Amino acid sequence: MAVESSEDIFNKWLTKKLETFDIEDEVMSSYISSIITTDDVDTDKKDNLKDILQDLLQGADIDALCKEILDEWSACNGKKSNVPENEQSPSHSSLQSINLHLSNMEVRRNSKRPRRAVSPNEDTFGSAILIRS
């Protein structure tokens, strides 16, 4: 018995999903599948899906459907989302790094070096410089 690939499983799911919207076109299913399987980031894939589905589905929640299609592809393919780094929420390690940096800044701010005592001559000299400015 042949084992189905993740792409085959996804295509079967997609065909059934499109049938729920009275879209029984294998070409449309293949077209959507070709968009999903690219190396583009998910936001680009979602934008492309929206463009296609808006023309086909009047009154449907296009955003929810696009998200569902992308989530199903990720589940079938076993991949994590490839949303650009600047659009992702910060990871645990990056939050730890930020917290460490902030705590180091706090320590530096609280541990200022004490000022040394200024002699009367130095004070007079400093005042003279400030007056000239």
Backbone bond lengths (Angstrom), bond angles and torsions (degrees), N, CA, C in turn:
res aa  C-N    CA-C-N  psi(-1)  N-CA   C-N-CA  omega(-1)  CA-C   N-CA-C  phi
1 M - - - 1.445 - - 1.527 109.26 -
2 A 1.319 116.35 131.64 1.460 121.86 -178.36 1.529 110.07 -78.59
3 V 1.307 114.42 142.29 1.459 120.70 178.09 1.521 108.19 -91.36
4 E 1.331 115.25 133.13 1.465 119.71 179.36 1.525 109.95 -75.33
5 S 1.313 114.48 140.59 1.462 119.08 176.17 1.529 108.96 -77.60
6 S 1.320 114.93 164.26 1.465 119.47 178.51 1.525 110.38 -62.17
7 E 1.318 117.01 -33.75 1.461 120.82 179.05 1.534 110.90 -67.97
8 D 1.345 116.88 -38.81 1.469 120.26 177.16 1.526 110.81 -63.71
9 I 1.322 116.10 -43.10 1.470 120.57 179.72 1.522 109.88 -62.44
10 F 1.338 115.67 -44.37 1.462 119.74 179.07 1.526 110.95 -63.15
11 N 1.323 117.81 -44.61 1.467 120.91 -178.74 1.523 111.91 -61.65
12 K 1.329 117.41 -37.79 1.473 120.28 176.19 1.527 110.15 -64.17
13 W 1.327 116.07 -44.46 1.465 119.76 178.92 1.523 110.41 -62.10
14 L 1.336 116.23 -44.71 1.460 121.15 -178.15 1.527 111.15 -62.77
15 T 1.314 117.04 -42.35 1.466 120.87 178.74 1.521 110.49 -60.09
16 K 1.331 116.32 -44.94 1.476 120.17 178.46 1.529 111.13 -64.51
17 K 1.326 115.86 -40.26 1.468 120.16 -179.84 1.523 110.51 -63.56
18 L 1.314 117.03 -43.89 1.468 120.49 179.51 1.529 111.34 -66.82
19 E 1.319 117.06 -32.39 1.465 120.61 177.66 1.525 111.18 -64.06
20 T 1.336 117.26 -30.16 1.471 119.50 177.91 1.525 111.33 -65.78
21 F 1.323 116.42 -18.66 1.465 121.55 176.80 1.528 111.41 -105.20
22 D 1.326 115.85 18.14 1.473 122.92 -179.31 1.519 112.56 60.72
23 I 1.309 116.13 33.49 1.465 121.39 173.68 1.526 106.39 -110.39
24 E 1.326 116.20 104.22 1.459 120.26 -177.39 1.525 110.79 -111.99
25 D 1.259 116.19 36.42 1.451 122.01 -175.33 1.531 109.38 -100.77
26 E 1.327 117.18 113.09 1.461 121.71 178.55 1.532 111.33 -62.86
27 V 1.323 116.34 -31.92 1.461 120.31 179.51 1.529 109.71 -63.71
28 M 1.336 116.83 -42.26 1.466 120.64 179.50 1.529 110.32 -64.60
29 S 1.308 116.68 -41.68 1.463 120.55 178.25 1.522 110.40 -61.91
30 S 1.323 116.78 -43.02 1.469 120.73 179.20 1.529 110.58 -65.94
31 Y 1.324 116.02 -39.18 1.457 120.77 179.97 1.528 110.82 -63.88
32 I 1.317 116.67 -46.88 1.467 121.21 178.84 1.525 109.51 -63.02
33 S 1.316 116.35 -42.53 1.465 120.57 178.96 1.527 111.21 -61.30
34 S 1.330 117.06 -38.14 1.467 119.73 179.90 1.532 111.41 -66.64
35 I 1.321 117.13 -31.26 1.466 120.80 176.72 1.524 110.03 -70.24
36 I 1.318 115.92 -43.29 1.460 121.56 -176.47 1.529 111.93 -66.19
37 T 1.306 117.51 -34.08 1.461 120.65 -173.98 1.519 113.81 -86.14
38 T 1.324 118.42 3.98 1.464 120.27 177.53 1.522 110.34 -74.52
39 D 1.309 116.02 171.03 1.463 121.41 177.71 1.523 112.26 -89.01
40 D 1.325 117.42 6.74 1.462 120.69 178.61 1.522 109.91 -62.63
41 V 1.316 115.13 158.66 1.468 119.36 175.60 1.524 108.80 -71.18
42 D 1.327 116.09 155.89 1.463 120.86 -175.41 1.524 113.04 -59.43
43 T 1.326 117.74 -32.70 1.463 118.72 -179.95 1.527 110.97 -65.17
44 D 1.338 116.70 -37.13 1.467 119.82 176.53 1.522 111.00 -68.83
45 K 1.325 115.99 -40.68 1.463 120.05 178.10 1.527 110.21 -61.09
46 K 1.327 115.30 -43.18 1.466 120.04 -178.96 1.527 110.56 -63.74
47 D 1.315 117.26 -42.10 1.467 120.68 178.14 1.525 111.02 -61.56
48 N 1.331 116.42 -43.12 1.469 119.91 178.65 1.530 111.46 -64.96
49 L 1.326 116.20 -41.05 1.467 119.87 177.66 1.527 111.05 -62.57
50 K 1.327 116.06 -43.37 1.469 120.29 179.11 1.525 111.02 -57.02
51 D 1.335 115.81 -45.33 1.460 120.09 -179.13 1.528 111.27 -58.52
52 I 1.309 116.81 -42.21 1.470 121.10 -179.01 1.521 110.90 -71.19
53 L 1.324 115.89 -49.88 1.465 120.33 -171.81 1.526 113.13 -72.05
54 Q 1.321 118.26 -28.91 1.467 120.12 179.56 1.523 111.18 -61.77
55 D 1.324 116.62 -35.60 1.461 119.89 179.27 1.530 111.94 -73.15
56 L 1.332 116.25 -29.32 1.463 120.10 -176.53 1.528 113.52 -88.56
57 L 1.319 115.83 -35.29 1.465 120.44 -171.06 1.521 110.57 -117.03
58 Q 1.267 116.39 103.36 1.464 120.92 177.73 1.527 108.38 -87.61
59 G 1.320 116.75 128.96 1.458 121.49 175.52 1.515 115.21 83.24
60 A 1.324 119.10 0.10 1.471 120.99 178.49 1.530 109.16 -88.29
61 D 1.322 115.52 157.71 1.471 120.80 176.48 1.525 107.58 -79.75
62 I 1.313 115.63 91.44 1.465 122.38 -174.40 1.527 111.22 -64.20
63 D 1.332 117.04 -41.74 1.471 119.88 -179.76 1.524 111.11 -59.97
64 A 1.332 116.72 -45.32 1.463 120.46 -179.57 1.525 110.90 -65.04
65 L 1.316 116.78 -39.71 1.458 120.36 179.66 1.532 110.80 -66.42
66 C 1.314 117.55 -43.06 1.469 120.87 177.78 1.522 110.73 -60.94
67 K 1.326 116.13 -43.94 1.469 120.24 178.56 1.523 110.10 -62.59
68 E 1.314 117.29 -42.59 1.458 120.82 -179.98 1.530 111.22 -62.96
69 I 1.319 116.71 -41.47 1.473 120.90 179.08 1.530 109.80 -64.68
70 L 1.319 117.38 -45.96 1.464 120.43 179.42 1.528 111.91 -64.74
71 D 1.327 116.88 -40.62 1.463 120.62 178.45 1.523 111.01 -64.13
72 E 1.322 116.39 -41.72 1.467 120.43 179.95 1.530 110.23 -65.04
73 W 1.342 116.87 -40.86 1.459 119.69 177.47 1.532 110.26 -61.94
74 S 1.327 116.64 -43.69 1.464 120.10 179.06 1.520 111.12 -62.48
75 A 1.334 116.61 -41.00 1.464 120.72 179.89 1.533 110.63 -66.12
76 C 1.317 117.21 -43.67 1.469 120.70 -179.58 1.522 111.19 -68.70
77 N 1.303 116.03 -36.22 1.452 120.83 -174.57 1.527 112.49 -89.57
78 G 1.332 116.36 -12.52 1.457 120.40 179.31 1.514 113.34 69.61
79 K 1.317 116.46 25.96 1.461 120.80 -179.30 1.509 109.88 -107.70
80 K 1.333 113.64 153.68 1.451 119.82 170.55 1.508 107.99 -84.16
81 S 1.296 115.39 162.36 1.457 121.17 176.83 1.518 109.79 -60.39
82 N 1.335 116.29 145.61 1.460 118.85 176.92 1.516 110.52 -112.71
83 V 1.315 114.70 48.16 1.463 121.45 176.46 1.519 107.55 -67.88
84 P 1.323 118.10 140.90 1.461 119.73 179.87 1.513 111.83 -54.26
85 E 1.329 115.70 146.68 1.455 121.57 -175.44 1.515 113.09 -55.43
86 N 1.338 117.02 -38.06 1.458 119.01 -177.94 1.525 112.32 -72.27
87 E 1.341 118.56 -10.91 1.458 121.87 177.99 1.522 112.13 -103.65
88 Q 1.309 117.99 -3.11 1.447 121.41 -179.25 1.516 109.84 -88.03
89 S 1.322 115.20 156.08 1.454 118.28 174.00 1.529 107.62 -76.44
90 P 1.315 117.81 150.66 1.464 120.01 -175.69 1.525 111.64 -64.71
91 S 1.315 115.76 143.65 1.457 120.72 179.58 1.521 109.60 -78.65
92 H 1.322 114.43 168.58 1.462 120.51 -180.00 1.530 110.52 -61.00
93 S 1.343 116.75 -43.13 1.463 119.66 -178.19 1.527 111.41 -66.64
94 S 1.342 117.27 -37.19 1.463 117.88 178.95 1.523 110.68 -70.25
95 L 1.321 117.75 -33.65 1.465 120.02 175.77 1.522 111.04 -65.95
96 Q 1.347 116.17 -39.49 1.462 119.26 176.55 1.522 110.41 -62.51
97 S 1.315 116.83 -41.26 1.460 121.59 179.43 1.524 110.66 -62.67
98 I 1.316 116.59 -42.77 1.465 121.08 178.95 1.526 110.18 -64.13
99 N 1.332 116.33 -44.66 1.467 120.18 179.47 1.525 111.41 -61.97
100 L 1.335 117.29 -40.82 1.458 121.18 178.50 1.531 110.21 -63.26
101 H 1.319 116.12 -44.29 1.465 120.70 178.97 1.528 110.84 -61.07
102 L 1.324 116.46 -44.15 1.465 119.91 179.75 1.525 111.80 -64.92
103 S 1.334 116.60 -39.86 1.463 118.36 179.66 1.531 110.66 -67.93
104 N 1.342 117.47 -35.46 1.470 119.91 175.81 1.522 110.98 -64.66
105 M 1.317 117.23 -39.34 1.460 120.82 177.75 1.524 110.41 -63.39
106 E 1.330 115.90 -40.48 1.463 120.96 179.53 1.522 110.56 -63.15
107 V 1.332 117.37 -42.52 1.463 121.39 179.72 1.523 109.79 -63.51
108 R 1.345 116.91 -44.71 1.465 120.27 179.60 1.522 111.52 -62.77
109 R 1.316 116.32 -39.78 1.457 120.13 -178.75 1.527 110.80 -67.05
110 N 1.325 116.21 -37.29 1.461 119.66 -178.31 1.523 113.64 -81.94
111 S 1.315 117.38 -13.46 1.464 119.12 -177.67 1.525 111.29 -114.20
112 K 1.297 116.42 51.40 1.466 120.16 176.80 1.523 109.17 -66.20
113 R 1.304 114.01 144.48 1.458 118.94 178.57 1.529 109.28 -67.64
114 P 1.307 115.94 138.44 1.473 117.52 176.31 1.525 109.74 -68.62
115 R 1.296 114.60 143.12 1.468 119.12 179.46 1.517 108.83 -73.66
116 R 1.316 114.73 141.46 1.463 118.26 177.60 1.525 108.73 -78.32
117 A 1.266 114.92 158.34 1.466 120.72 179.73 1.524 109.36 -68.89
118 V 1.306 116.23 138.14 1.461 122.26 -179.17 1.521 108.26 -101.79
119 S 1.344 115.19 129.76 1.471 119.49 179.05 1.529 108.71 -73.73
120 P 1.313 117.42 159.96 1.475 120.36 178.57 1.524 112.48 -59.10
121 N 1.340 117.04 -36.41 1.470 120.17 179.39 1.539 110.28 -64.99
122 E 1.325 116.01 -43.81 1.463 120.09 179.94 1.527 110.65 -64.82
123 D 1.325 115.97 -37.87 1.459 120.10 -179.87 1.527 110.06 -65.68
124 T 1.309 117.14 -42.49 1.463 122.14 178.60 1.518 110.04 -65.05
125 F 1.342 116.54 -42.98 1.463 121.36 179.38 1.535 110.44 -63.14
126 G 1.320 117.23 -43.21 1.458 121.74 179.24 1.537 111.24 -63.94
127 S 1.310 116.37 -41.09 1.466 120.99 177.91 1.524 110.60 -63.26
128 A 1.347 115.75 -40.70 1.458 120.29 -179.37 1.543 110.34 -63.33
129 I 1.302 116.74 -39.54 1.479 120.69 178.69 1.514 109.91 -65.22
130 L 1.323 117.12 -43.30 1.458 120.91 -179.12 1.526 111.21 -65.36
131 I 1.333 117.45 -34.89 1.455 120.92 -179.09 1.528 110.10 -67.91
132 R 1.326 117.76 -38.77 1.459 122.25 179.30 1.527 112.48 -65.58
133 S 1.313 117.37 -27.88 1.478 120.51 -175.58 1.471 113.10 -71.64
